[in-house]
Amino acid sequence: MTATYIKTTLDGRKVEVIDGWICLAGVREADCLIPMDEHPNRQAIGKAVPGATHAGGRLPFTLAEAAAVQGALSIAQRDFDASASGITQRLRHAVWAKAHADGVE
């Protein structure tokens, strides 16, 4: 298990990237970052966290934090699990990403 510390929230919980997931207090939040321009709740996030440029799940990130998150996510993606279950999981993610891009929810 690889964990990369990103920040601590105001209430003291750690935000980390663990095995390709953005985690809050060790619980998975998201597996990718969304730029604020594309986020459906960008106005509320912008009011609550004025410097936020990206979000991962419920977590807003500044540009520097988003760069650290993206770097850790990229490193996790490079670690390739060549087992049958690892390949199945990658295929499942690819099919879901394609379906989501086509508008299926």
Secondary structure, DSSP 8 states (H G I E B T S, - for coil): --EEEEEE-TTS-EEEEETTEEEETTEEEESS-EEGGG-TTHHHHHHH-TT--EEETTEEE-HHHHHHHHHHHHHHHHS---SHHHHHHHHHHHHHHHHHHTT--
